[in-house]
Amino acid sequence: MAERAGAPSAYLALLRGQARSQASYRTSFLVDLVGNVGATVFDVVTVLVLFRVTGTLGGFDRTEAMIMVGLSSAAFATADLTVGNIERVRQYVRTGLLDAVLVRPLGALPQLLLMDLPLRKTLRALFGVAVLTVAVASAGIDWTPARVALLVAAPLAGAVFFGAIFVATASLAFWWIDSGEVGSAFTYGGRDFTMYPMTVYGGWFRAVFTYALGFGFVAYYPALALLGRTDPLGLPNWVGWAAPGVAVPAAILAGLVWRTGLRRYGSAGS
C-alpha cells in the first residue's frame, strides 16, 4: 500500500530524470527541439501548396481547411509528445527490458511512457496550436461560449484519440513483434488522413477511416461545428459538437487491448 501511495511521486521522479538527462546536453537538445518541428511544418506547407493551384479543396477554402489542419496537427503532435514513445514497446519485448518494468511496483504503461519521454517534440505541439490559433482568428467565426469550449475540447480529445491509436497499435507487439509498419499505417497514416476535408476521399476508404475507425471526428466534424457549416456528406449538425466524445470509447478500447496483450506476455526468459 505504501508503494502504491508513493506512485505519483515515483512517476514525477521519472519525469524529472528524463527532463534533466535530455537537457544536460543543451546544444544537442536545442537542435533536436528545433529540428523536430520540421515534420509538422512540412505537413502544413504541403496543404498550403495545394491551395496555390486550386481555390478550394473538397469544397472548402484555404482558411476553412487550415482549421482542420490546425486541429489535426495540435492533436497529433500532443499525442506524439506524451504517448508516441509507446511504439518502443516492440524493442522492450524483443530485448526483455519489459521484464524489468513489470517487476516494479508501478503501472507498466505509465513507466513506459515516462522512460523515454521525447521532450524534443514539444515545439511540434506548440506549432500545431499556433496554426490552429491563426486559422480560427482568420475564419470570421461567430464565437459563442459553446464554440470556445469546442475549440479547447477538440484538440485535447483528438490527442486522446491519437494516443489511444498509439497504445492500441503498439500493443500488437505482444502478438506480433514486427508489427511496426502496421501500426504506423494507423498512427501517422491517420494523421495525414485527418489533415484534409473528408470530402476529398471516397468509397470504402472514406467509410472505413472516417466513420468506422473514427478519424473523421478528430478535425473534420469539429471544424464544421466551429464554422457553422452543414456536412456535405449528410450527417446532422450535432455530430460536430459530439465529435470529441469519440475519444472516450477509443481510450477504453485501447486500454482493453493493452491489458489483454500484457496478460498474454510471457516474459523474454532473460
C-alpha atoms as an extended CHARMM CRD file, in Angstrom:
* protein
*
       270  EXT
         1         1  MET       CA              0.0000000000        0.0000000000        0.0000000000  PROA      1               0.0000000000
         2         2  ALA       CA              2.8400000000        2.3900000000        0.8340000000  PROA      2               0.0000000000
         3         3  GLU       CA              4.4160000000        1.7680000000       -2.5220000000  PROA      3               0.0000000000
         4         4  ARG       CA              1.1530000000        2.4840000000       -4.3140000000  PROA      4               0.0000000000
         5         5  ALA       CA              0.6460000000        5.6370000000       -2.2700000000  PROA      5               0.0000000000
         6         6  GLY       CA              4.0430000000        6.8380000000       -3.4270000000  PROA      6               0.0000000000
         7         7  ALA       CA              3.3950000000        6.0770000000       -7.0830000000  PROA      7               0.0000000000
         8         8  PRO       CA              2.6850000000        9.7030000000       -8.1530000000  PROA      8               0.0000000000
         9         9  SER       CA              5.9790000000       10.8820000000       -6.6810000000  PROA      9               0.0000000000
        10        10  ALA       CA              7.7760000000        7.9800000000       -8.3760000000  PROA      10              0.0000000000
        11        11  TYR       CA              6.3040000000        8.9380000000      -11.7510000000  PROA      11              0.0000000000
        12        12  LEU       CA              7.2680000000       12.5550000000      -11.1250000000  PROA      12              0.0000000000
        13        13  ALA       CA             10.8090000000       11.4650000000      -10.3400000000  PROA      13              0.0000000000
        14        14  LEU       CA             10.9530000000        9.5510000000      -13.6330000000  PROA      14              0.0000000000
        15        15  LEU       CA              9.7490000000       12.6460000000      -15.4780000000  PROA      15              0.0000000000
        16        16  ARG       CA             12.2890000000       14.8980000000      -13.7760000000  PROA      16              0.0000000000
        17        17  GLY       CA             15.0410000000       12.4160000000      -14.5430000000  PROA      17              0.0000000000
        18        18  GLN       CA             14.1050000000       12.3740000000      -18.2110000000  PROA      18              0.0000000000
        19        19  ALA       CA             13.9960000000       16.1600000000      -18.3790000000  PROA      19              0.0000000000
        20        20  ARG       CA             17.4250000000       16.5060000000      -16.7270000000  PROA      20              0.0000000000
        21        21  SER       CA             19.0560000000       13.8460000000      -18.8880000000  PROA      21              0.0000000000
        22        22  GLN       CA             17.7160000000       15.2790000000      -22.1470000000  PROA      22              0.0000000000
        23        23  ALA       CA             18.5550000000       18.8690000000      -21.2300000000  PROA      23              0.0000000000
        24        24  SER       CA             22.0560000000       18.0690000000      -19.9530000000  PROA      24              0.0000000000
        25        25  TYR       CA             23.4510000000       18.3330000000      -23.4880000000  PROA      25              0.0000000000
        26        26  ARG       CA             21.9080000000       21.6980000000      -24.2140000000  PROA      26              0.0000000000
        27        27  THR       CA             23.1270000000       22.2370000000      -27.7550000000  PROA      27              0.0000000000
        28        28  SER       CA             22.0320000000       18.7820000000      -28.8760000000  PROA      28              0.0000000000
        29        29  PHE       CA             18.6760000000       19.2230000000      -27.1460000000  PROA      29              0.0000000000
        30        30  LEU       CA             18.0460000000       22.6040000000      -28.7830000000  PROA      30              0.0000000000
        31        31  VAL       CA             18.9620000000       21.2510000000      -32.2100000000  PROA      31              0.0000000000
        32        32  ASP       CA             16.5870000000       18.3040000000      -31.7150000000  PROA      32              0.0000000000
        33        33  LEU       CA             13.9050000000       20.6600000000      -30.3850000000  PROA      33              0.0000000000
        34        34  VAL       CA             14.0350000000       22.8730000000      -33.4830000000  PROA      34              0.0000000000
        35        35  GLY       CA             14.6400000000       20.0360000000      -35.9250000000  PROA      35              0.0000000000
        36        36  ASN       CA             11.6610000000       18.0230000000      -34.7590000000  PROA      36              0.0000000000
        37        37  VAL       CA              9.1990000000       20.7710000000      -35.6090000000  PROA      37              0.0000000000
        38        38  GLY       CA             10.1820000000       20.4360000000      -39.2660000000  PROA      38              0.0000000000
        39        39  ALA       CA              7.9000000000       17.4680000000      -39.9400000000  PROA      39              0.0000000000
        40        40  THR       CA              4.8070000000       19.3380000000      -38.7680000000  PROA      40              0.0000000000
        41        41  VAL       CA              5.8230000000       22.4640000000      -40.6700000000  PROA      41              0.0000000000
        42        42  PHE       CA              6.2360000000       20.3780000000      -43.8160000000  PROA      42              0.0000000000
        43        43  ASP       CA              2.7370000000       18.8760000000      -43.4000000000  PROA      43              0.0000000000
        44        44  VAL       CA              1.1970000000       22.3330000000      -43.1210000000  PROA      44              0.0000000000
        45        45  VAL       CA              3.1940000000       23.6950000000      -46.0560000000  PROA      45              0.0000000000
        46        46  THR       CA              2.0340000000       20.7430000000      -48.1820000000  PROA      46              0.0000000000
        47        47  VAL       CA             -1.5970000000       21.7790000000      -47.7020000000  PROA      47              0.0000000000
        48        48  LEU       CA             -0.7880000000       25.4340000000      -48.4260000000  PROA      48              0.0000000000
        49        49  VAL       CA              0.9630000000       24.4330000000      -51.6450000000  PROA      49              0.0000000000
        50        50  LEU       CA             -2.1900000000       22.6500000000      -52.8000000000  PROA      50              0.0000000000
        51        51  PHE       CA             -4.0720000000       25.9290000000      -52.4940000000  PROA      51              0.0000000000
        52        52  ARG       CA             -1.5900000000       27.5790000000      -54.8330000000  PROA      52              0.0000000000
        53        53  VAL       CA             -3.1180000000       25.5510000000      -57.6500000000  PROA      53              0.0000000000
        54        54  THR       CA             -6.7560000000       25.3340000000      -56.5220000000  PROA      54              0.0000000000
        55        55  GLY       CA             -9.1640000000       27.7060000000      -54.8430000000  PROA      55              0.0000000000
        56        56  THR       CA            -10.9720000000       25.0360000000      -52.8840000000  PROA      56              0.0000000000
        57        57  LEU       CA            -10.2120000000       21.5710000000      -51.5790000000  PROA      57              0.0000000000
        58        58  GLY       CA            -13.1660000000       19.2340000000      -51.2870000000  PROA      58              0.0000000000
        59        59  GLY       CA            -15.4890000000       22.2420000000      -51.2070000000  PROA      59              0.0000000000
        60        60  PHE       CA            -13.5460000000       24.1420000000      -48.5040000000  PROA      60              0.0000000000
        61        61  ASP       CA            -11.4270000000       27.2470000000      -48.9320000000  PROA      61              0.0000000000
        62        62  ARG       CA             -7.9280000000       27.6480000000      -47.5640000000  PROA      62              0.0000000000
        63        63  THR       CA             -8.9090000000       29.1810000000      -44.2250000000  PROA      63              0.0000000000
        64        64  GLU       CA            -11.5310000000       26.5030000000      -43.5510000000  PROA      64              0.0000000000
        65        65  ALA       CA             -9.1230000000       23.7280000000      -44.4860000000  PROA      65              0.0000000000
        66        66  MET       CA             -6.4170000000       25.2160000000      -42.2750000000  PROA      66              0.0000000000
        67        67  ILE       CA             -8.7070000000       24.9010000000      -39.2500000000  PROA      67              0.0000000000
        68        68  MET       CA             -8.7980000000       21.1620000000      -39.9190000000  PROA      68              0.0000000000
        69        69  VAL       CA             -5.0210000000       21.1550000000      -40.3600000000  PROA      69              0.0000000000
        70        70  GLY       CA             -4.5980000000       23.0270000000      -37.0750000000  PROA      70              0.0000000000
        71        71  LEU       CA             -6.9080000000       20.7070000000      -35.1480000000  PROA      71              0.0000000000
        72        72  SER       CA             -5.1920000000       17.6440000000      -36.5650000000  PROA      72              0.0000000000
        73        73  SER       CA             -1.6540000000       18.9650000000      -36.0480000000  PROA      73              0.0000000000
        74        74  ALA       CA             -2.2610000000       20.1050000000      -32.4740000000  PROA      74              0.0000000000
        75        75  ALA       CA             -3.9430000000       16.8130000000      -31.5460000000  PROA      75              0.0000000000
        76        76  PHE       CA             -1.4030000000       14.5020000000      -33.1590000000  PROA      76              0.0000000000
        77        77  ALA       CA              1.6790000000       16.4120000000      -32.0080000000  PROA      77              0.0000000000
        78        78  THR       CA              0.4010000000       16.4430000000      -28.4260000000  PROA      78              0.0000000000
        79        79  ALA       CA             -0.2890000000       12.6980000000      -28.5480000000  PROA      79              0.0000000000
        80        80  ASP       CA              3.1110000000       12.0310000000      -30.1300000000  PROA      80              0.0000000000
        81        81  LEU       CA              4.8100000000       14.0590000000      -27.3930000000  PROA      81              0.0000000000
        82        82  THR       CA              3.0410000000       12.3660000000      -24.4880000000  PROA      82              0.0000000000
        83        83  VAL       CA              2.2670000000        8.8550000000      -25.7640000000  PROA      83              0.0000000000
        84        84  GLY       CA              4.1050000000        8.3150000000      -29.0520000000  PROA      84              0.0000000000
        85        85  ASN       CA              7.1660000000        6.6750000000      -27.4920000000  PROA      85              0.0000000000
        86        86  ILE       CA              4.9860000000        3.6640000000      -26.5620000000  PROA      86              0.0000000000
        87        87  GLU       CA              5.9520000000        2.4600000000      -30.0430000000  PROA      87              0.0000000000
        88        88  ARG       CA              9.2480000000        1.4150000000      -28.4420000000  PROA      88              0.0000000000
        89        89  VAL       CA              7.4480000000       -1.4100000000      -26.6340000000  PROA      89              0.0000000000
        90        90  ARG       CA              8.4460000000       -3.6640000000      -29.5490000000  PROA      90              0.0000000000
        91        91  GLN       CA             12.0930000000       -3.1750000000      -28.6200000000  PROA      91              0.0000000000
        92        92  TYR       CA             11.3480000000       -3.7330000000      -24.9400000000  PROA      92              0.0000000000
        93        93  VAL       CA              9.5790000000       -7.0180000000      -25.7030000000  PROA      93              0.0000000000
        94        94  ARG       CA             12.3450000000       -8.1440000000      -28.0630000000  PROA      94              0.0000000000
        95        95  THR       CA             15.2110000000       -7.3270000000      -25.6740000000  PROA      95              0.0000000000
        96        96  GLY       CA             13.4960000000       -8.3720000000      -22.4440000000  PROA      96              0.0000000000
        97        97  LEU       CA             13.5640000000       -4.8590000000      -20.9350000000  PROA      97              0.0000000000
        98        98  LEU       CA              9.8170000000       -5.1230000000      -20.4030000000  PROA      98              0.0000000000
        99        99  ASP       CA             10.5080000000       -7.7860000000      -17.7400000000  PROA      99              0.0000000000
       100       100  ALA       CA             12.3460000000       -5.2150000000      -15.6230000000  PROA      100             0.0000000000
       101       101  VAL       CA              9.4250000000       -2.8080000000      -15.9920000000  PROA      101             0.0000000000
       102       102  LEU       CA              6.8760000000       -5.3840000000      -14.8880000000  PROA      102             0.0000000000
       103       103  VAL       CA              8.6380000000       -6.3010000000      -11.6510000000  PROA      103             0.0000000000
       104       104  ARG       CA              8.4700000000       -2.7240000000      -10.3690000000  PROA      104             0.0000000000
       105       105  PRO       CA              5.5100000000       -1.7450000000       -8.1350000000  PROA      105             0.0000000000
       106       106  LEU       CA              4.2990000000        0.7950000000      -10.6960000000  PROA      106             0.0000000000
       107       107  GLY       CA              1.9620000000        0.6520000000      -13.6640000000  PROA      107             0.0000000000
       108       108  ALA       CA              3.6530000000       -0.6980000000      -16.7820000000  PROA      108             0.0000000000
       109       109  LEU       CA              2.1140000000        1.7770000000      -19.2200000000  PROA      109             0.0000000000
       110       110  PRO       CA              2.9780000000        4.9720000000      -17.2660000000  PROA      110             0.0000000000
       111       111  GLN       CA              6.5330000000        3.7110000000      -16.7810000000  PROA      111             0.0000000000
       112       112  LEU       CA              6.9900000000        3.0420000000      -20.4830000000  PROA      112             0.0000000000
       113       113  LEU       CA              5.6160000000        6.4530000000      -21.3960000000  PROA      113             0.0000000000
       114       114  LEU       CA              7.9830000000        8.2160000000      -18.9920000000  PROA      114             0.0000000000
       115       115  MET       CA             11.0790000000        6.1330000000      -19.6980000000  PROA      115             0.0000000000
       116       116  ASP       CA             11.8650000000        7.9940000000      -22.9110000000  PROA      116             0.0000000000
       117       117  LEU       CA              9.5190000000       10.9690000000      -22.9930000000  PROA      117             0.0000000000
       118       118  PRO       CA             10.5010000000       12.8570000000      -26.1780000000  PROA      118             0.0000000000
       119       119  LEU       CA             10.6020000000       16.4180000000      -24.8370000000  PROA      119             0.0000000000
       120       120  ARG       CA             12.3450000000       17.3920000000      -28.0910000000  PROA      120             0.0000000000
       121       121  LYS       CA              8.9120000000       17.1690000000      -29.7460000000  PROA      121             0.0000000000
       122       122  THR       CA              7.4540000000       19.9840000000      -27.6170000000  PROA      122             0.0000000000
       123       123  LEU       CA              7.6970000000       22.5700000000      -30.3960000000  PROA      123             0.0000000000
       124       124  ARG       CA              5.6170000000       20.3280000000      -32.6700000000  PROA      124             0.0000000000
       125       125  ALA       CA              2.6660000000       20.5960000000      -30.3110000000  PROA      125             0.0000000000
       126       126  LEU       CA              3.1540000000       24.3410000000      -29.8610000000  PROA      126             0.0000000000
       127       127  PHE       CA              3.3680000000       24.8460000000      -33.6250000000  PROA      127             0.0000000000
       128       128  GLY       CA              0.1390000000       22.8910000000      -34.1240000000  PROA      128             0.0000000000
       129       129  VAL       CA             -1.6000000000       25.1030000000      -31.5750000000  PROA      129             0.0000000000
       130       130  ALA       CA             -0.2040000000       28.1860000000      -33.3380000000  PROA      130             0.0000000000
       131       131  VAL       CA             -1.5480000000       27.0240000000      -36.7160000000  PROA      131             0.0000000000
       132       132  LEU       CA             -4.9690000000       26.4340000000      -35.1790000000  PROA      132             0.0000000000
       133       133  THR       CA             -4.9420000000       29.8280000000      -33.4630000000  PROA      133             0.0000000000
       134       134  VAL       CA             -4.0930000000       31.6920000000      -36.6700000000  PROA      134             0.0000000000
       135       135  ALA       CA             -6.6600000000       29.7110000000      -38.6760000000  PROA      135             0.0000000000
       136       136  VAL       CA             -9.5990000000       30.3470000000      -36.3400000000  PROA      136             0.0000000000
       137       137  ALA       CA             -8.6140000000       34.0040000000      -35.9770000000  PROA      137             0.0000000000
       138       138  SER       CA             -8.7750000000       34.3710000000      -39.7830000000  PROA      138             0.0000000000
       139       139  ALA       CA            -12.0250000000       32.4930000000      -40.3300000000  PROA      139             0.0000000000
       140       140  GLY       CA            -14.5180000000       35.0990000000      -39.1020000000  PROA      140             0.0000000000
       141       141  ILE       CA            -16.1680000000       32.6140000000      -36.7450000000  PROA      141             0.0000000000
       142       142  ASP       CA            -19.2640000000       33.7520000000      -34.8480000000  PROA      142             0.0000000000
       143       143  TRP       CA            -17.9180000000       32.9950000000      -31.3810000000  PROA      143             0.0000000000
       144       144  THR       CA            -20.2250000000       31.7020000000      -28.6820000000  PROA      144             0.0000000000
       145       145  PRO       CA            -19.3630000000       30.0710000000      -25.3250000000  PROA      145             0.0000000000
       146       146  ALA       CA            -20.1350000000       26.6820000000      -26.8950000000  PROA      146             0.0000000000
       147       147  ARG       CA            -17.7130000000       27.2700000000      -29.7710000000  PROA      147             0.0000000000
       148       148  VAL       CA            -14.9810000000       28.4370000000      -27.4070000000  PROA      148             0.0000000000
       149       149  ALA       CA            -15.4640000000       25.2560000000      -25.3590000000  PROA      149             0.0000000000
       150       150  LEU       CA            -15.3470000000       23.1510000000      -28.5280000000  PROA      150             0.0000000000
       151       151  LEU       CA            -12.1490000000       24.8810000000      -29.6630000000  PROA      151             0.0000000000
       152       152  VAL       CA            -10.4850000000       23.8770000000      -26.3940000000  PROA      152             0.0000000000
       153       153  ALA       CA            -12.0020000000       20.3920000000      -26.1650000000  PROA      153             0.0000000000
       154       154  ALA       CA            -11.4980000000       19.2560000000      -29.7750000000  PROA      154             0.0000000000
       155       155  PRO       CA             -7.6560000000       19.2200000000      -29.9060000000  PROA      155             0.0000000000
       156       156  LEU       CA             -7.4670000000       17.6990000000      -26.4070000000  PROA      156             0.0000000000
       157       157  ALA       CA             -9.9470000000       14.9770000000      -27.3630000000  PROA      157             0.0000000000
       158       158  GLY       CA             -8.0560000000       14.4850000000      -30.6220000000  PROA      158             0.0000000000
       159       159  ALA       CA             -4.8530000000       13.9850000000      -28.6350000000  PROA      159             0.0000000000
       160       160  VAL       CA             -6.5980000000       11.3400000000      -26.5080000000  PROA      160             0.0000000000
       161       161  PHE       CA             -7.8800000000        9.6730000000      -29.6830000000  PROA      161             0.0000000000
       162       162  PHE       CA             -4.4490000000        9.5710000000      -31.3190000000  PROA      162             0.0000000000
       163       163  GLY       CA             -2.9450000000        8.4490000000      -28.0140000000  PROA      163             0.0000000000
       164       164  ALA       CA             -5.3880000000        5.5440000000      -27.9990000000  PROA      164             0.0000000000
       165       165  ILE       CA             -4.3160000000        4.6360000000      -31.5320000000  PROA      165             0.0000000000
       166       166  PHE       CA             -0.6580000000        4.7070000000      -30.4600000000  PROA      166             0.0000000000
       167       167  VAL       CA             -1.3380000000        2.4120000000      -27.4870000000  PROA      167             0.0000000000
       168       168  ALA       CA             -3.6110000000        0.0090000000      -29.3750000000  PROA      168             0.0000000000
       169       169  THR       CA             -1.2490000000       -0.4120000000      -32.3170000000  PROA      169             0.0000000000
       170       170  ALA       CA              1.8260000000       -0.7050000000      -30.0660000000  PROA      170             0.0000000000
       171       171  SER       CA              0.0380000000       -3.4820000000      -28.1690000000  PROA      171             0.0000000000
       172       172  LEU       CA              0.1680000000       -5.6090000000      -31.3180000000  PROA      172             0.0000000000
       173       173  ALA       CA              3.7940000000       -6.3150000000      -30.3600000000  PROA      173             0.0000000000
       174       174  PHE       CA              2.5230000000       -8.7550000000      -27.7170000000  PROA      174             0.0000000000
       175       175  TRP       CA              1.1920000000      -10.9250000000      -30.5600000000  PROA      175             0.0000000000
       176       176  TRP       CA              3.3770000000       -9.8510000000      -33.4900000000  PROA      176             0.0000000000
       177       177  ILE       CA              6.7940000000       -8.4270000000      -32.7170000000  PROA      177             0.0000000000
       178       178  ASP       CA              7.3060000000       -6.9180000000      -36.1850000000  PROA      178             0.0000000000
       179       179  SER       CA              4.0170000000       -5.0300000000      -36.2980000000  PROA      179             0.0000000000
       180       180  GLY       CA              5.6310000000       -1.5970000000      -36.6270000000  PROA      180             0.0000000000
       181       181  GLU       CA              4.6030000000       -0.8520000000      -40.2030000000  PROA      181             0.0000000000
       182       182  VAL       CA              1.0080000000       -1.8480000000      -39.4990000000  PROA      182             0.0000000000
       183       183  GLY       CA              0.9490000000        0.4640000000      -36.5030000000  PROA      183             0.0000000000
       184       184  SER       CA              2.3900000000        3.3700000000      -38.4850000000  PROA      184             0.0000000000
       185       185  ALA       CA             -0.3290000000        2.9870000000      -41.1060000000  PROA      185             0.0000000000
       186       186  PHE       CA             -2.9120000000        3.8940000000      -38.4670000000  PROA      186             0.0000000000
       187       187  THR       CA             -0.9360000000        6.4520000000      -36.4330000000  PROA      187             0.0000000000
       188       188  TYR       CA              0.9640000000        8.5090000000      -38.9990000000  PROA      188             0.0000000000
       189       189  GLY       CA             -1.4140000000        7.4890000000      -41.7730000000  PROA      189             0.0000000000
       190       190  GLY       CA             -4.3200000000        8.5950000000      -39.6000000000  PROA      190             0.0000000000
       191       191  ARG       CA             -2.6270000000       11.9370000000      -39.0070000000  PROA      191             0.0000000000
       192       192  ASP       CA             -2.2830000000       12.5310000000      -42.7500000000  PROA      192             0.0000000000
       193       193  PHE       CA             -5.8930000000       11.4650000000      -43.3010000000  PROA      193             0.0000000000
       194       194  THR       CA             -7.3200000000       13.9200000000      -40.7540000000  PROA      194             0.0000000000
       195       195  MET       CA             -5.4890000000       16.9280000000      -42.2000000000  PROA      195             0.0000000000
       196       196  TYR       CA             -7.8000000000       17.0800000000      -45.2190000000  PROA      196             0.0000000000
       197       197  PRO       CA            -11.5720000000       17.5040000000      -45.5940000000  PROA      197             0.0000000000
       198       198  MET       CA            -13.2880000000       14.1270000000      -45.6440000000  PROA      198             0.0000000000
       199       199  THR       CA            -14.9610000000       15.1690000000      -48.8880000000  PROA      199             0.0000000000
       200       200  VAL       CA            -11.7170000000       14.6230000000      -50.8110000000  PROA      200             0.0000000000
       201       201  TYR       CA            -11.9390000000       10.8920000000      -50.0940000000  PROA      201             0.0000000000
       202       202  GLY       CA            -14.4730000000        8.4760000000      -51.4700000000  PROA      202             0.0000000000
       203       203  GLY       CA            -15.9070000000        4.9860000000      -51.4340000000  PROA      203             0.0000000000
       204       204  TRP       CA            -14.9810000000        2.3580000000      -48.8920000000  PROA      204             0.0000000000
       205       205  PHE       CA            -11.7880000000        4.2020000000      -47.9310000000  PROA      205             0.0000000000
       206       206  ARG       CA            -13.7230000000        7.1850000000      -46.6010000000  PROA      206             0.0000000000
       207       207  ALA       CA            -16.3210000000        4.9620000000      -44.9350000000  PROA      207             0.0000000000
       208       208  VAL       CA            -13.7090000000        2.9200000000      -43.0770000000  PROA      208             0.0000000000
       209       209  PHE       CA            -11.3620000000        5.6810000000      -41.9270000000  PROA      209             0.0000000000
       210       210  THR       CA            -13.8820000000        8.4680000000      -41.3950000000  PROA      210             0.0000000000
       211       211  TYR       CA            -16.6630000000        6.5690000000      -39.6420000000  PROA      211             0.0000000000
       212       212  ALA       CA            -15.6440000000        3.0090000000      -38.7270000000  PROA      212             0.0000000000
       213       213  LEU       CA            -12.2590000000        3.9970000000      -37.2970000000  PROA      213             0.0000000000
       214       214  GLY       CA            -13.4180000000        7.4470000000      -36.1900000000  PROA      214             0.0000000000
       215       215  PHE       CA            -10.7260000000        9.6150000000      -37.7840000000  PROA      215             0.0000000000
       216       216  GLY       CA            -13.3030000000       11.9620000000      -39.2660000000  PROA      216             0.0000000000
       217       217  PHE       CA            -14.2800000000       13.0950000000      -35.7630000000  PROA      217             0.0000000000
       218       218  VAL       CA            -10.7970000000       14.3810000000      -34.8920000000  PROA      218             0.0000000000
       219       219  ALA       CA            -10.7570000000       17.5280000000      -37.0330000000  PROA      219             0.0000000000
       220       220  TYR       CA            -13.3200000000       17.4940000000      -39.8430000000  PROA      220             0.0000000000
       221       221  TYR       CA            -16.5380000000       17.4390000000      -37.8180000000  PROA      221             0.0000000000
       222       222  PRO       CA            -15.3470000000       19.7970000000      -35.0520000000  PROA      222             0.0000000000
       223       223  ALA       CA            -14.2390000000       22.2110000000      -37.7960000000  PROA      223             0.0000000000
       224       224  LEU       CA            -17.7170000000       22.1050000000      -39.3380000000  PROA      224             0.0000000000
       225       225  ALA       CA            -19.2600000000       22.9630000000      -35.9640000000  PROA      225             0.0000000000
       226       226  LEU       CA            -16.8270000000       25.8410000000      -35.4200000000  PROA      226             0.0000000000
       227       227  LEU       CA            -17.5550000000       27.2080000000      -38.8920000000  PROA      227             0.0000000000
       228       228  GLY       CA            -21.3120000000       26.6670000000      -38.6440000000  PROA      228             0.0000000000
       229       229  ARG       CA            -21.2890000000       24.6270000000      -41.8470000000  PROA      229             0.0000000000
       230       230  THR       CA            -23.5930000000       21.7790000000      -42.7810000000  PROA      230             0.0000000000
       231       231  ASP       CA            -21.8610000000       18.4870000000      -43.5090000000  PROA      231             0.0000000000
       232       232  PRO       CA            -21.7070000000       17.9010000000      -47.2930000000  PROA      232             0.0000000000
       233       233  LEU       CA            -21.6470000000       14.1680000000      -46.5190000000  PROA      233             0.0000000000
       234       234  GLY       CA            -25.0700000000       14.3270000000      -44.8990000000  PROA      234             0.0000000000
       235       235  LEU       CA            -24.5840000000       13.8360000000      -41.1590000000  PROA      235             0.0000000000
       236       236  PRO       CA            -26.6260000000       16.1340000000      -38.8700000000  PROA      236             0.0000000000
       237       237  ASN       CA            -25.0550000000       19.2780000000      -37.4250000000  PROA      237             0.0000000000
       238       238  TRP       CA            -24.9750000000       17.9720000000      -33.8490000000  PROA      238             0.0000000000
       239       239  VAL       CA            -22.3230000000       15.4190000000      -34.8490000000  PROA      239             0.0000000000
       240       240  GLY       CA            -19.6810000000       18.1460000000      -34.9340000000  PROA      240             0.0000000000
       241       241  TRP       CA            -20.4260000000       19.0950000000      -31.3370000000  PROA      241             0.0000000000
       242       242  ALA       CA            -20.4010000000       15.4780000000      -30.1760000000  PROA      242             0.0000000000
       243       243  ALA       CA            -17.2930000000       14.5320000000      -32.1640000000  PROA      243             0.0000000000
       244       244  PRO       CA            -14.8210000000       14.9140000000      -29.2500000000  PROA      244             0.0000000000
       245       245  GLY       CA            -16.7470000000       12.1930000000      -27.4190000000  PROA      245             0.0000000000
       246       246  VAL       CA            -15.2700000000        9.6120000000      -29.7960000000  PROA      246             0.0000000000
       247       247  ALA       CA            -12.0640000000        9.8360000000      -27.7700000000  PROA      247             0.0000000000
       248       248  VAL       CA            -13.7300000000        8.1030000000      -24.8060000000  PROA      248             0.0000000000
       249       249  PRO       CA            -14.5570000000        4.7410000000      -26.4450000000  PROA      249             0.0000000000
       250       250  ALA       CA            -11.2220000000        4.8780000000      -28.2850000000  PROA      250             0.0000000000
       251       251  ALA       CA             -9.3360000000        5.2030000000      -24.9770000000  PROA      251             0.0000000000
       252       252  ILE       CA            -11.3920000000        2.4280000000      -23.3650000000  PROA      252             0.0000000000
       253       253  LEU       CA            -10.7770000000        0.0860000000      -26.2960000000  PROA      253             0.0000000000
       254       254  ALA       CA             -7.0440000000        0.8690000000      -26.3100000000  PROA      254             0.0000000000
       255       255  GLY       CA             -6.8870000000        0.1260000000      -22.5900000000  PROA      255             0.0000000000
       256       256  LEU       CA             -8.5640000000       -3.2470000000      -23.1130000000  PROA      256             0.0000000000
       257       257  VAL       CA             -6.1890000000       -4.1580000000      -25.9380000000  PROA      257             0.0000000000
       258       258  TRP       CA             -3.1750000000       -3.1340000000      -23.8460000000  PROA      258             0.0000000000
       259       259  ARG       CA             -4.2510000000       -5.1040000000      -20.7730000000  PROA      259             0.0000000000
       260       260  THR       CA             -5.0920000000       -8.1620000000      -22.8780000000  PROA      260             0.0000000000
       261       261  GLY       CA             -1.6920000000       -8.0570000000      -24.5570000000  PROA      261             0.0000000000
       262       262  LEU       CA              0.1260000000       -7.5240000000      -21.2810000000  PROA      262             0.0000000000
       263       263  ARG       CA             -1.5840000000      -10.5400000000      -19.7450000000  PROA      263             0.0000000000
       264       264  ARG       CA             -0.5450000000      -12.5750000000      -22.7850000000  PROA      264             0.0000000000
       265       265  TYR       CA              3.1090000000      -11.5270000000      -22.4560000000  PROA      265             0.0000000000
       266       266  GLY       CA              5.0830000000      -14.4530000000      -21.0800000000  PROA      266             0.0000000000
       267       267  SER       CA              8.4980000000      -12.8300000000      -20.4100000000  PROA      267             0.0000000000
       268       268  ALA       CA             11.5590000000      -12.9360000000      -22.6270000000  PROA      268             0.0000000000
       269       269  GLY       CA             13.0710000000      -15.5850000000      -20.3570000000  PROA      269             0.0000000000
       270       270  SER       CA             16.1080000000      -13.4670000000      -19.5810000000  PROA      270             0.0000000000
